Amino acid sequence: MNVELSKEDLELMDMLLAKEEVQTRVEIHHCKHHEYKDFLKKREKHVGDLQASVKNALAAVK
């Protein structure tokens, strides 16, 4: 499946993913439950991977 996104769409996604990454790190820091902390770490990696994909797409657009 291919999705067409504008440069502005990609920039917004990059900004939102950056905010989510920061929020997830804070949540990890304050988390006391091991299982949930593991879930958050996986989510942080997934968000980072998505952000890398968005940055690559942005580089191709510019």
WOBEL-V93501 format. One record per backbone hydrogen bond with DSSP energy under -0.5 kcal/mol. NH is the residue of the N-H (numbers start at 0). CO is the residue of the C=O. If there is no record, write none. Layout:
BEGIN
nh=NH co=CO
nh=NH co=CO
END
This chain:
BEGIN
nh=4 co=2
nh=9 co=5
nh=10 co=6
nh=11 co=7
nh=12 co=8
nh=13 co=9
nh=14 co=10
nh=15 co=11
nh=16 co=12
nh=17 co=13
nh=18 co=14
nh=19 co=15
nh=20 co=16
nh=21 co=17
nh=22 co=18
nh=23 co=19
nh=24 co=20
nh=25 co=21
nh=26 co=22
nh=27 co=23
nh=28 co=24
nh=29 co=25
nh=30 co=26
nh=30 co=27
nh=33 co=31
nh=36 co=32
nh=37 co=33
nh=38 co=34
nh=39 co=35
nh=40 co=36
nh=41 co=37
nh=42 co=38
nh=43 co=39
nh=44 co=40
nh=45 co=41
nh=46 co=42
nh=47 co=43
nh=48 co=44
nh=49 co=45
nh=50 co=46
nh=51 co=47
nh=52 co=48
nh=53 co=49
nh=54 co=50
nh=55 co=51
nh=56 co=52
nh=57 co=53
nh=58 co=54
nh=59 co=55
nh=60 co=56
nh=61 co=57
END
